[in-house]
Amino acid sequence: MKKLLLLLVLTPFISMCNNVTNSNSTAKKIFLSSNEAIKAVDHAKWDVLLKKHVSNSGKVNYKGFIKDQKELDAYLAILSQSTPSKSWSRNATLAYWINVYNAFTVKLIIDNYPVKSIKEISNPWGKKFFSLGGEKYSLEEVEHKILRKMNEPRIHFAINCASYSCPNLLNEAYTEAKLSQQLAEVAKDFINDKSKNSISPNQIEISEIFNWFAADFKTKGSLIDFLNQYSNIKISSKAKTSFKDYNWNLNE
């Protein structure tokens, strides 16, 4: 009889505790999932460094980056700790990996500075010299296994290989909000840059990038169809095509 009375007294209390526990657990899950959805990487530190050390024409002040190495390392640490999740938008993910490629390329150069060319560095693209989310990566993995698989050919005008013939390093960080506009601008700037491409209606001498990654530019038509989306000069579909020698001198 005493046991029955004790059970009757305790049952409402136990039920209340379970409700509180379940409520807290649910609240915690909602908080975490909502936090995860919102918490894409803030690229502000990288933006400040680019505005400070990269000219409007894409020339890079590597000595300036060396002086601000602590700030660069702080940004690289943010990238390493906050890798994309499924909750991120496609643009947030693309912006992250473009900035990863560019920021770690700068890191590679200043760690080996002075150099006349990135090709003086041993295995610059294949070496796994940085970690993201506890995994080791190389620059070529980021380019070929991640960025190119996202079916956005304009990434080739956004990532910079620290060389004169590369598309210019943009002097602002790529961001989720501005990515579409930024990719359109860098595509137009690169294609119409006479130091990188010579274009006339019936003959084009263009960057080796269009040769190396030809398939990426032909997913919705021919290479000339792609160029005509951004070229200031209308190119004939029958235009003679050749490719320029690539200048690997440092974009300094």
LONUTOR-124599 format. One line per 10 residues: number of its first residue (from 1); for each residue y, z, x negated of N, C-alpha, C. Coordinates in pm, 1 decimal. Layout:
! LONUTOR-124599
NUM	Y:Z:X:Y:Z:X:Y:Z:X  ...
//
This chain:
! LONUTOR-124599
1	-121.2:0.0:-82.9:0.0:0.0:0.0:127.1:0.0:-86.9  125.0:85.0:-193.6:240.1:89.9:-286.0:261.3:-45.3:-354.2  149.7:-111.1:-392.4:158.7:-242.3:-458.5:221.5:-345.6:-365.9  183.8:-339.3:-237.0:235.8:-433.3:-139.3:386.5:-414.3:-121.9  429.2:-287.2:-113.4:572.3:-257.5:-99.1:651.2:-306.0:-222.3  593.7:-283.8:-342.1:659.6:-326.3:-466.1:675.1:-479.0:-470.0  570.7:-548.8:-427.3:573.9:-694.2:-424.8:681.0:-746.1:-329.5  690.6:-680.1:-210.8:791.4:-720.2:-112.7:933.2:-700.2:-165.7  951.7:-594.1:-243.7:1084.0:-565.2:-300.7:1119.5:-665.1:-411.3  1021.6:-698.3:-495.0:1048.5:-782.1:-613.1:1055.3:-932.0:-583.9
11	988.0:-977.8:-478.3:979.4:-1121.6:-450.9:1115.5:-1189.7:-440.9  1211.3:-1134.7:-362.8:1342.6:-1201.0:-356.5:1412.5:-1207.8:-492.5  1394.7:-1101.1:-575.4:1458.6:-1097.4:-707.8:1402.6:-1205.3:-799.3  1268.1:-1218.4:-796.8:1200.8:-1320.6:-879.7:1246.2:-1459.7:-837.5  1251.9:-1480.4:-705.8:1294.4:-1610.4:-653.7:1436.3:-1643.3:-698.1  1525.3:-1541.5:-691.9:1664.7:-1561.7:-732.5:1672.2:-1599.4:-880.2  1594.7:-1530.8:-965.8:1593.9:-1560.5:-1110.5:1548.6:-1702.6:-1138.1  1443.0:-1744.8:-1065.7:1391.6:-1881.5:-1083.2:1496.4:-1985.0:-1045.0  1567.3:-1956.8:-935.2:1672.5:-2049.0:-891.2:1783.5:-2061.1:-994.2  1821.9:-1945.4:-1052.2:1927.4:-1945.3:-1154.9:1882.0:-2023.8:-1276.2
21	1754.4:-1999.1:-1319.0:1699.6:-2069.4:-1435.7:1696.5:-2219.5:-1411.9  1646.1:-2261.2:-1294.2:1638.7:-2403.6:-1262.6:1777.2:-2466.1:-1255.7  1869.2:-2390.5:-1197.3:2006.4:-2439.2:-1185.7:2069.4:-2460.0:-1323.0  2048.5:-2361.1:-1412.6:2102.6:-2372.3:-1549.4:2041.5:-2490.1:-1622.6  1908.7:-2507.0:-1604.4:1837.0:-2615.5:-1671.2:1889.3:-2751.0:-1624.7  1908.2:-2763.5:-1491.3:1959.7:-2888.9:-1436.0:2100.3:-2916.8:-1486.9  2183.3:-2811.0:-1486.5:2321.1:-2826.2:-1534.0:2322.9:-2870.2:-1678.8  2232.2:-2810.8:-1759.1:2225.2:-2845.7:-1901.2:2187.6:-2992.5:-1919.1  2089.6:-3039.6:-1837.7:2047.0:-3178.9:-1847.0:2160.9:-3272.9:-1809.2  2232.7:-3237.9:-1699.9:2344.1:-3321.7:-1656.8:2450.6:-3327.3:-1765.3
31	2480.3:-3210.6:-1824.6:2581.4:-3203.3:-1930.8:2542.5:-3289.5:-2049.6  2413.9:-3279.6:-2089.8:2368.8:-3354.9:-2207.1:2372.6:-3504.7:-2180.9  2322.7:-3546.9:-2062.8:2318.2:-3690.1:-2037.2:2458.4:-3746.5:-2021.7  2548.2:-3669.6:-1957.2:2685.0:-3716.2:-1942.1:2755.7:-3720.2:-2076.6  2726.5:-3620.4:-2160.3:2786.6:-3614.8:-2294.1:2739.6:-3733.4:-2377.2  2610.1:-3763.3:-2367.3:2550.8:-3872.9:-2444.6:2615.1:-4005.6:-2405.2  2638.9:-4024.0:-2275.5:2695.6:-4149.4:-2227.3:2838.2:-4170.0:-2277.7  2912.1:-4058.9:-2288.4:3052.6:-4068.4:-2327.0:3068.6:-4077.6:-2478.5  2976.7:-4014.6:-2552.4:2998.0:-3990.3:-2694.8:2959.2:-4109.5:-2781.9  3030.8:-4220.3:-2771.6:3017.2:-4328.4:-2868.9:3104.1:-4291.4:-2989.3
41	3080.8:-4357.0:-3101.5:3151.0:-4320.9:-3225.0:3300.1:-4354.7:-3216.3  3381.5:-4264.7:-3266.2:3525.5:-4288.4:-3278.6:3549.7:-4350.9:-3416.5  3602.8:-4472.8:-3418.1:3623.9:-4546.3:-3543.0:3767.0:-4530.8:-3596.7  3838.1:-4427.8:-3550.9:3979.7:-4410.9:-3588.0:3999.2:-4394.0:-3738.6  3911.1:-4319.6:-3804.4:3924.7:-4297.6:-3949.8:3915.2:-4430.9:-4026.4  3824.4:-4515.6:-3984.0:3806.6:-4647.2:-4045.8:3928.4:-4734.8:-4018.5  3981.8:-4726.5:-3898.1:4099.2:-4803.2:-3860.6:4218.1:-4769.5:-3950.9  4238.0:-4641.4:-3976.6:4348.5:-4596.3:-4063.1:4331.7:-4652.8:-4204.1  4210.6:-4646.4:-4257.6:4184.1:-4695.8:-4393.1:4204.9:-4847.1:-4403.0  4159.6:-4920.4:-4302.4:4175.0:-5066.1:-4304.0:4322.1:-5106.4:-4297.5
51	4397.2:-5041.6:-4211.4:4540.4:-5073.1:-4200.7:4614.0:-5042.6:-4331.5  4565.3:-4942.3:-4403.1:4629.7:-4899.8:-4527.6:4592.8:-4988.2:-4646.8  4468.4:-5035.7:-4650.1:4418.6:-5100.6:-4772.2:4376.3:-5247.0:-4757.2  4398.4:-5306.6:-4640.2:4364.5:-5448.7:-4621.0:4487.9:-5520.7:-4568.2  4522.8:-5631.1:-4633.3:4642.4:-5706.2:-4591.9:4611.9:-5788.8:-4467.2  4716.9:-5844.5:-4408.1:4698.9:-5930.6:-4290.9:4617.5:-6055.0:-4323.2  4618.6:-6094.8:-4451.3:4542.5:-6213.7:-4492.5:4402.0:-6177.7:-4542.5  4363.4:-6049.7:-4526.6:4226.5:-6010.4:-4559.8:4202.8:-5969.8:-4703.4  4308.6:-5958.5:-4783.2:4290.5:-5913.3:-4922.4:4268.8:-5761.8:-4922.5  4170.9:-5718.9:-5001.5:4130.1:-5577.7:-4999.1:4176.4:-5506.0:-5126.2
61	4238.7:-5391.5:-5106.9:4282.9:-5307.9:-5218.9:4173.1:-5204.5:-5247.0  4076.4:-5244.8:-5330.6:3962.8:-5155.7:-5358.5:4005.8:-5032.2:-5436.5  4108.6:-5046.1:-5520.0:4159.0:-4928.5:-5592.6:4215.6:-4826.1:-5494.5  4277.8:-4875.1:-5387.8:4328.2:-4786.1:-5283.5:4215.1:-4714.5:-5211.6  4107.4:-4787.2:-5184.7:3990.1:-4725.2:-5121.3:3929.8:-4617.8:-5212.4  3932.0:-4642.9:-5343.5:3878.7:-4543.7:-5437.6:3961.0:-4415.2:-5429.8  4093.3:-4429.5:-5420.4:4179.4:-4311.4:-5407.9:4153.0:-4235.2:-5278.1  4114.9:-4309.5:-5174.2:4088.1:-4247.3:-5043.8:3937.7:-4233.6:-5017.3  3861.0:-4215.3:-5125.1:3715.2:-4211.9:-5110.8:3667.4:-4098.1:-5019.5  3736.1:-3983.7:-5024.1:3696.0:-3871.2:-4938.1:3706.6:-3908.3:-4790.7
71	3814.9:-3979.4:-4755.6:3832.9:-4022.4:-4616.8:3727.0:-4124.6:-4577.0  3696.6:-4216.4:-4670.6:3591.5:-4315.1:-4642.8:3456.9:-4245.5:-4624.3  3424.6:-4152.7:-4712.8:3297.1:-4080.8:-4702.0:3287.6:-4001.4:-4571.2  3401.6:-3948.2:-4526.3:3403.4:-3873.3:-4399.8:3369.0:-3966.0:-4282.8  3421.1:-4089.3:-4287.5:3388.8:-4186.4:-4181.8:3242.9:-4229.6:-4189.9  3193.6:-4253.7:-4311.7:3052.9:-4293.3:-4327.8:2959.6:-4183.5:-4277.2  3000.1:-4058.5:-4293.4:2920.3:-3945.8:-4242.8:2913.8:-3949.0:-4090.0  3025.8:-3985.5:-4026.7:3027.5:-3997.9:-3880.2:2929.1:-4106.1:-3836.0  2931.6:-4220.7:-3904.6:2837.8:-4329.0:-3872.8:2693.3:-4283.6:-3890.1  2667.9:-4208.4:-3996.4:2531.5:-4164.2:-4027.5:2477.9:-4066.9:-3923.5
81	2566.9:-3988.5:-3865.9:2525.3:-3883.9:-3772.5:2521.0:-3930.9:-3627.2  2584.4:-4044.5:-3597.1:2597.2:-4088.3:-3457.1:2552.4:-4232.3:-3441.4  2422.3:-4254.3:-3433.3:2370.5:-4389.8:-3417.3:2367.9:-4426.6:-3268.6  2370.4:-4556.3:-3236.6:2375.3:-4597.6:-3096.0:2256.3:-4548.1:-3014.8  2282.4:-4512.3:-2889.7:2176.6:-4473.4:-2796.7:2173.7:-4575.8:-2683.2  2072.5:-4565.5:-2597.4:2057.7:-4661.0:-2486.4:2173.6:-4652.6:-2388.5  2243.4:-4541.0:-2390.0:2355.3:-4524.2:-2296.6:2480.5:-4600.4:-2340.6  2483.6:-4644.0:-2467.8:2600.5:-4717.0:-2517.5:2604.8:-4857.3:-2456.6  2723.7:-4908.8:-2437.2:2738.6:-5047.2:-2392.1:2704.9:-5142.3:-2507.3  2683.3:-5268.6:-2472.8:2654.2:-5369.4:-2575.5:2771.5:-5380.5:-2672.6
91	2894.0:-5378.4:-2620.0:3010.8:-5390.9:-2706.8:3026.4:-5271.2:-2799.6  2996.7:-5151.5:-2750.0:3003.9:-5031.7:-2835.3:2901.7:-5040.8:-2947.3  2782.8:-5091.1:-2914.6:2675.7:-5104.6:-3014.6:2711.0:-5211.1:-3118.2  2759.9:-5324.8:-3072.0:2801.1:-5431.7:-3164.2:2912.6:-5384.0:-3256.8  3012.9:-5317.4:-3200.0:3125.7:-5267.5:-3280.6:3076.0:-5170.4:-3386.8  2982.5:-5083.7:-3347.8:2926.4:-4986.0:-3442.3:2863.0:-5057.7:-3561.4  2775.8:-5154.1:-3535.4:2701.0:-5217.3:-3644.8:2789.4:-5307.3:-3729.9  2891.5:-5371.1:-3671.5:2986.9:-5449.5:-3750.9:3062.4:-5357.4:-3845.8  3110.2:-5245.5:-3793.0:3183.0:-5149.3:-3877.2:3092.5:-5088.8:-3983.9  2965.8:-5064.9:-3949.6:2869.2:-5015.9:-4048.7:2860.5:-5114.4:-4164.5
101	2841.0:-5241.4:-4132.8:2825.9:-5342.7:-4237.3:2950.1:-5346.9:-4326.8  3066.1:-5351.5:-4266.1:3190.1:-5364.3:-4343.7:3222.0:-5239.3:-4425.0  3205.6:-5123.3:-4363.8:3240.0:-4997.9:-4433.2:3145.5:-4971.7:-4550.2  3016.5:-4998.5:-4531.1:2921.7:-4974.9:-4641.1:2931.0:-5083.7:-4747.9  2979.2:-5201.8:-4712.5:3006.8:-5304.0:-4814.7:3121.5:-5257.5:-4904.1  3226.7:-5203.4:-4843.9:3337.3:-5147.2:-4922.6:3286.3:-5034.8:-5011.7  3202.2:-4950.0:-4955.9:3142.9:-4839.2:-5032.6:3064.0:-4891.9:-5152.9  2986.0:-4997.8:-5131.0:2906.4:-5058.6:-5238.7:2996.8:-5110.3:-5350.4  3106.2:-5175.3:-5313.0:3198.1:-5229.5:-5413.5:3264.3:-5117.9:-5493.1  3319.2:-5018.3:-5424.7:3393.3:-4914.6:-5498.8:3299.8:-4827.5:-5582.7
111	3173.1:-4815.3:-5542.2:3076.6:-4740.5:-5623.9:3040.6:-4815.6:-5751.9  3064.8:-4946.2:-5753.2:3031.5:-5028.7:-5870.8:3155.3:-5090.7:-5935.5  3271.1:-5050.9:-5890.6:3397.5:-5108.4:-5937.7:3426.0:-5066.5:-6082.7  3483.6:-5158.0:-6167.8:3529.2:-5292.6:-6132.2:3418.1:-5397.6:-6142.4  3418.2:-5490.3:-6048.7:3329.2:-5607.1:-6052.8:3410.9:-5730.2:-6014.9  3370.2:-5844.5:-6066.3:3438.7:-5968.8:-6030.3:3379.6:-6030.3:-5904.5  3253.4:-5990.6:-5876.4:3184.6:-6046.7:-5760.4:3077.9:-5947.5:-5713.6  3051.7:-5946.7:-5584.5:2945.9:-5861.4:-5530.0:2810.7:-5900.6:-5589.1  2798.0:-6026.0:-5634.5:2670.9:-6072.9:-5689.0:2641.9:-6016.4:-5828.0  2741.6:-5950.9:-5888.6:2716.4:-5881.4:-6015.5:2637.2:-5752.5:-5993.7
121	2636.2:-5703.1:-5871.1:2565.4:-5578.5:-5838.6:2418.6:-5611.1:-5814.5  2330.5:-5528.2:-5865.5:2186.6:-5552.3:-5850.5:2144.5:-5542.2:-5702.8  2086.3:-5651.8:-5651.7:2030.1:-5656.2:-5516.2:2126.0:-5597.5:-5410.8  2248.7:-5649.8:-5402.5:2349.5:-5585.7:-5316.6:2314.7:-5584.9:-5168.1  2243.9:-5688.1:-5121.9:2214.5:-5694.7:-4978.1:2077.7:-5635.0:-4943.3  1985.8:-5636.5:-5038.4:1849.9:-5588.3:-5008.6:1827.4:-5440.5:-5037.5  1917.5:-5381.2:-5116.2:1900.5:-5241.0:-5154.8:1928.1:-5147.4:-5036.6  1834.7:-5054.0:-5012.3:1855.4:-4955.0:-4904.7:1934.1:-4837.7:-4962.2  2066.8:-4847.3:-4952.0:2149.4:-4747.6:-5020.4:2224.0:-4654.7:-4924.8  2199.0:-4666.3:-4793.8:2265.1:-4573.9:-4701.5:2170.2:-4534.6:-4588.0
131	2198.7:-4419.3:-4528.7:2115.5:-4364.6:-4421.1:2194.9:-4353.4:-4292.7  2128.8:-4387.5:-4182.3:2187.3:-4372.7:-4049.0:2082.9:-4306.4:-3960.3  2117.3:-4191.4:-3905.7:2021.7:-4120.8:-3820.4:1893.4:-4085.9:-3892.3  1903.5:-4058.5:-4022.9:1785.7:-4020.0:-4100.3:1701.4:-4136.0:-4149.5  1743.3:-4261.3:-4121.2:1668.3:-4379.2:-4166.0:1747.7:-4455.2:-4271.3  1678.1:-4504.5:-4373.0:1742.3:-4581.7:-4479.6:1763.3:-4726.6:-4434.2  1879.3:-4782.4:-4471.4:1912.3:-4920.6:-4435.1:1967.7:-4996.6:-4554.6  1955.7:-5129.3:-4544.3:2023.4:-5219.9:-4638.3:2120.0:-5304.6:-4557.0  2212.1:-5370.3:-4625.3:2306.8:-5457.6:-4556.3:2235.9:-5574.7:-4488.7  2133.6:-5629.5:-4553.9:2065.9:-5743.9:-4492.8:1987.2:-5703.6:-4368.3
141	1938.3:-5580.2:-4363.2:1872.6:-5533.6:-4241.3:1971.2:-5525.9:-4125.4  2088.8:-5473.1:-4153.7:2191.0:-5462.8:-4049.3:2228.2:-5602.0:-3998.3  2244.1:-5696.6:-4091.3:2284.0:-5832.0:-4051.6:2173.4:-5906.2:-3977.9  2055.9:-5912.0:-4039.8:1951.1:-6000.5:-3988.3:1861.4:-5937.0:-3882.1  1832.4:-5809.4:-3894.5:1739.1:-5745.3:-3800.8:1808.3:-5679.1:-3682.5  1940.6:-5659.8:-3693.6:2011.9:-5594.1:-3582.9:2118.6:-5686.4:-3525.1  2220.6:-5718.4:-3604.0:2333.1:-5794.5:-3549.5:2294.6:-5935.2:-3502.5  2221.1:-6008.6:-3582.7:2186.9:-6145.7:-3543.2:2096.2:-6149.2:-3421.0  2018.1:-6043.4:-3402.3:1927.7:-6037.9:-3285.9:2001.4:-6004.8:-3156.6  2130.8:-5974.2:-3167.5:2208.5:-5944.0:-3047.0:2272.7:-6070.2:-2987.8
151	2238.0:-6186.2:-3045.8:2278.9:-6316.5:-2990.1:2430.0:-6329.1:-2970.7  2503.4:-6291.0:-3074.4:2649.5:-6306.8:-3074.4:2688.3:-6374.0:-3205.4  2696.5:-6509.6:-3205.8:2720.0:-6581.0:-3332.0:2851.9:-6544.6:-3400.7  2947.8:-6494.8:-3324.6:3078.4:-6463.5:-3384.0:3074.8:-6342.4:-3476.5  2961.0:-6272.6:-3480.7:2948.8:-6162.6:-3578.6:2964.2:-6216.3:-3720.0  2932.1:-6344.4:-3741.2:2942.4:-6403.4:-3875.5:3088.0:-6412.7:-3923.4  3183.2:-6403.8:-3830.9:3324.6:-6405.4:-3868.7:3381.6:-6264.3:-3875.2  3300.6:-6167.9:-3837.6:3345.4:-6028.1:-3833.5:3294.7:-5947.0:-3951.2  3171.5:-5975.3:-3995.4:3118.5:-5901.1:-4110.3:3165.6:-5967.4:-4239.1  3195.2:-5884.8:-4336.4:3259.7:-5933.7:-4458.5:3176.7:-5899.4:-4581.3
161	3150.2:-6000.9:-4666.2:3065.5:-5980.8:-4783.9:3147.4:-5962.5:-4911.7  3272.0:-5921.8:-4897.0:3358.7:-5887.4:-5011.5:3385.8:-6005.8:-5103.5  3382.4:-6126.2:-5046.4:3401.7:-6246.9:-5127.6:3509.9:-6336.0:-5068.9  3568.5:-6418.1:-5155.7:3680.8:-6501.3:-5115.3:3644.8:-6596.6:-5001.8  3525.5:-6655.7:-5005.7:3488.7:-6754.0:-4903.0:3438.1:-6690.6:-4773.7  3420.0:-6560.0:-4773.6:3380.3:-6491.4:-4649.9:3495.5:-6493.2:-4550.3  3464.9:-6480.0:-4422.6:3572.4:-6454.7:-4326.6:3649.9:-6330.1:-4369.5  3778.5:-6327.8:-4341.6:3862.4:-6215.5:-4383.3:3814.3:-6084.2:-4322.0  3827.2:-5977.8:-4400.3:3802.9:-5843.8:-4345.7:3920.5:-5810.1:-4255.3  3892.9:-5787.0:-4128.6:3998.6:-5754.6:-4033.0:4059.7:-5620.1:-4069.6
171	4193.6:-5611.4:-4063.4:4256.5:-5485.3:-4103.2:4272.8:-5388.8:-3984.5  4169.3:-5383.4:-3903.4:4156.1:-5282.2:-3799.3:4007.8:-5267.3:-3767.6  3970.5:-5152.3:-3717.1:3830.0:-5128.7:-3683.6:3792.9:-5205.2:-3556.5  3669.1:-5250.0:-3549.7:3617.5:-5308.3:-3425.4:3587.7:-5193.8:-3328.9  3624.2:-5212.8:-3203.0:3603.6:-5108.4:-3102.9:3542.8:-5167.7:-2976.6  3479.8:-5082.7:-2900.9:3419.5:-5125.3:-2773.9:3523.7:-5191.9:-2683.4  3639.8:-5130.6:-2670.5:3741.5:-5179.1:-2577.0:3798.8:-5314.1:-2616.4  3811.6:-5339.8:-2747.8:3880.4:-5460.4:-2794.7:3786.2:-5567.1:-2848.9  3656.2:-5542.4:-2847.0:3563.1:-5628.7:-2920.9:3570.5:-5775.3:-2879.4  3569.7:-5804.0:-2750.4:3570.1:-5944.3:-2704.8:3692.5:-6017.8:-2758.0
181	3807.9:-5954.4:-2748.3:3932.6:-6013.1:-2799.1:3926.9:-6028.4:-2950.5  3875.5:-5926.9:-3020.5:3869.3:-5931.2:-3166.7:3777.8:-6042.6:-3215.4  3662.2:-6058.8:-3152.2:3567.9:-6163.1:-3194.1:3625.9:-6302.8:-3170.3  3695.8:-6319.4:-3059.5:3760.0:-6449.3:-3032.5:3867.0:-6478.6:-3136.9  3943.6:-6377.1:-3172.9:4051.8:-6396.1:-3271.4:3998.6:-6427.9:-3410.2  3894.4:-6354.3:-3454.5:3843.8:-6380.3:-3590.3:3773.1:-6515.5:-3598.0  3709.7:-6557.8:-3488.2:3647.2:-6690.8:-3485.8:3754.1:-6799.4:-3499.3  3860.4:-6786.4:-3422.8:3969.6:-6884.6:-3427.2:4037.3:-6885.4:-3564.2  4063.0:-6766.7:-3618.0:4129.4:-6756.1:-3749.0:4045.4:-6820.1:-3858.5  3914.8:-6791.1:-3858.1:3829.0:-6842.7:-3965.0:3813.8:-6994.0:-3955.5
191	3785.8:-7043.6:-3837.1:3759.7:-7187.0:-3820.3:3883.2:-7270.7:-3854.6  4001.4:-7216.0:-3827.7:4125.0:-7290.8:-3855.0:4189.7:-7257.2:-3988.8  4121.0:-7175.5:-4068.9:4170.4:-7140.8:-4202.6:4139.3:-7257.0:-4296.9  4243.5:-7324.8:-4342.8:4224.7:-7445.8:-4424.5:4165.3:-7416.2:-4561.8  4170.8:-7290.4:-4605.1:4107.7:-7255.5:-4732.7:3956.7:-7236.3:-4715.4  3912.0:-7225.5:-4592.0:3768.3:-7204.4:-4565.4:3701.8:-7326.9:-4501.9  3779.7:-7402.4:-4422.6:3726.1:-7519.0:-4352.3:3831.0:-7630.4:-4349.1  3787.5:-7753.2:-4375.7:3876.6:-7869.9:-4364.8:3831.4:-7951.9:-4243.9  3917.5:-7959.3:-4143.6:3877.3:-8021.6:-4017.1:3971.1:-8135.8:-3980.4  3911.4:-8251.3:-3948.9:3984.5:-8363.7:-3890.7:3896.6:-8418.5:-3777.5
201	3949.4:-8505.6:-3691.7:3869.4:-8550.5:-3576.9:3735.2:-8613.3:-3613.0  3731.9:-8686.2:-3723.9:3610.7:-8763.0:-3755.7:3535.5:-8715.5:-3879.2  3587.7:-8613.5:-3943.9:3520.3:-8562.3:-4064.0:3550.9:-8413.2:-4079.8  3446.1:-8336.1:-4108.2:3465.9:-8192.9:-4131.2:3392.2:-8149.4:-4257.7  3461.9:-8069.8:-4337.8:3399.7:-8004.7:-4453.6:3414.1:-7855.1:-4427.3  3303.0:-7793.1:-4394.8:3309.6:-7657.4:-4340.9:3231.8:-7557.5:-4426.0  3251.7:-7431.3:-4394.7:3189.7:-7322.8:-4470.7:3037.0:-7330.6:-4468.2  2976.9:-7287.3:-4578.1:2830.2:-7279.2:-4586.0:2773.1:-7185.5:-4479.3  2855.1:-7095.8:-4427.6:2808.3:-7006.4:-4320.6:2750.5:-7087.3:-4204.8  2812.0:-7202.7:-4175.9:2764.2:-7286.3:-4065.3:2635.6:-7359.9:-4100.1
211	2603.3:-7364.1:-4228.1:2477.3:-7423.3:-4273.6:2368.1:-7316.3:-4278.9  2398.5:-7201.4:-4341.4:2301.6:-7093.3:-4354.4:2252.5:-7040.7:-4218.7  2345.2:-7032.6:-4125.4:2312.1:-6972.6:-3995.3:2325.9:-7073.0:-3882.0  2293.4:-7197.7:-3911.3:2314.7:-7307.3:-3815.2:2254.3:-7277.0:-3678.1  2134.2:-7221.3:-3676.1:2066.3:-7196.0:-3548.0:2145.9:-7101.4:-3459.6  2217.0:-7007.5:-3519.9:2293.9:-6909.3:-3442.0:2407.5:-6975.5:-3364.5  2458.2:-7087.5:-3417.8:2572.1:-7154.1:-3354.8:2530.3:-7265.0:-3257.9  2399.7:-7285.8:-3244.2:2351.8:-7397.4:-3162.0:2276.5:-7352.0:-3036.8  2295.0:-7228.2:-2997.5:2218.9:-7177.5:-2882.1:2269.2:-7235.9:-2749.7  2395.2:-7283.8:-2747.4:2451.0:-7339.6:-2622.7:2510.6:-7478.2:-2646.0
221	2447.9:-7554.5:-2734.3:2499.4:-7687.8:-2765.5:2492.9:-7713.4:-2914.8  2567.0:-7812.7:-2959.9:2566.2:-7849.4:-3101.0:2663.5:-7760.9:-3179.4  2656.3:-7771.5:-3312.0:2750.3:-7699.6:-3398.0:2894.0:-7742.9:-3367.9  2914.5:-7873.0:-3346.2:3049.5:-7922.5:-3315.9:3097.6:-7870.1:-3180.7  3007.3:-7857.6:-3085.3:3044.6:-7796.5:-2956.9:3098.5:-7655.2:-2979.4  3029.9:-7582.5:-3067.7:3074.6:-7445.7:-3095.6:3212.1:-7447.4:-3162.7  3228.3:-7531.0:-3264.9:3355.3:-7537.2:-3337.6:3470.9:-7574.0:-3245.3  3444.1:-7663.5:-3152.5:3550.7:-7710.4:-3063.3:3600.4:-7602.6:-2966.6  3526.1:-7495.4:-2952.3:3573.8:-7384.9:-2868.7:3694.5:-7316.0:-2932.5  3704.1:-7324.9:-3066.8:3806.8:-7250.2:-3139.1:3896.8:-7336.4:-3227.7
231	3855.3:-7458.2:-3258.1:3932.0:-7544.5:-3348.2:4061.4:-7592.7:-3282.9  4168.8:-7594.2:-3361.2:4297.0:-7647.7:-3313.1:4295.4:-7799.7:-3307.8  4197.6:-7859.5:-3379.2:4182.8:-8005.3:-3381.9:4052.9:-8041.4:-3310.9  4059.6:-8128.5:-3214.0:3940.3:-8170.7:-3140.3:3851.3:-8255.5:-3232.0  3726.8:-8213.8:-3247.4:3633.3:-8281.3:-3338.9:3542.1:-8373.3:-3259.4  3527.6:-8495.4:-3308.1:3438.0:-8591.4:-3242.9:3292.4:-8546.3:-3258.1  3212.5:-8571.4:-3158.2:3069.8:-8536.4:-3164.6:2998.1:-8615.2:-3274.4  3061.9:-8724.8:-3319.4:3001.8:-8808.1:-3423.6:3066.3:-8784.5:-3560.7  3143.9:-8679.0:-3573.0:3214.4:-8650.0:-3699.0:3115.1:-8628.3:-3812.9  3151.3:-8680.1:-3929.3:3069.5:-8660.8:-4049.4:3086.4:-8516.7:-4096.7
241	2973.9:-8450.7:-4127.6:2977.0:-8308.0:-4162.8:2927.1:-8285.1:-4304.8  3003.4:-8206.8:-4380.8:2957.4:-8160.1:-4512.7:2999.7:-8014.6:-4527.7  2951.0:-7950.7:-4635.7:2974.2:-7807.5:-4651.5:3041.8:-7777.8:-4785.2  3133.2:-7683.1:-4781.7:3208.5:-7644.8:-4900.7:3125.6:-7556.1:-4993.2  3157.4:-7562.0:-5123.2:3098.6:-7465.3:-5216.9:3149.8:-7326.4:-5181.4  3065.0:-7226.6:-5200.5:3101.5:-7089.7:-5163.6:3158.1:-7015.8:-5283.7  3273.6:-6957.0:-5267.2:3339.6:-6882.8:-5374.4:3306.6:-6733.3:-5358.7  3227.6:-6680.9:-5453.8:3183.3:-6542.6:-5445.1:3274.6:-6444.6:-5518.1  3389.5:-6491.0:-5566.8:3483.3:-6399.0:-5631.1:3526.8:-6290.5:-5534.5  3553.2:-6173.0:-5587.9:3589.7:-6057.6:-5504.9:3718.5:-6085.6:-5426.5
251	3718.7:-6048.7:-5299.6:3833.5:-6073.6:-5210.2:3943.0:-5967.8:-5229.6  3993.5:-5962.4:-5352.1:4080.1:-5853.2:-5393.9:4224.2:-5898.6:-5400.4
//
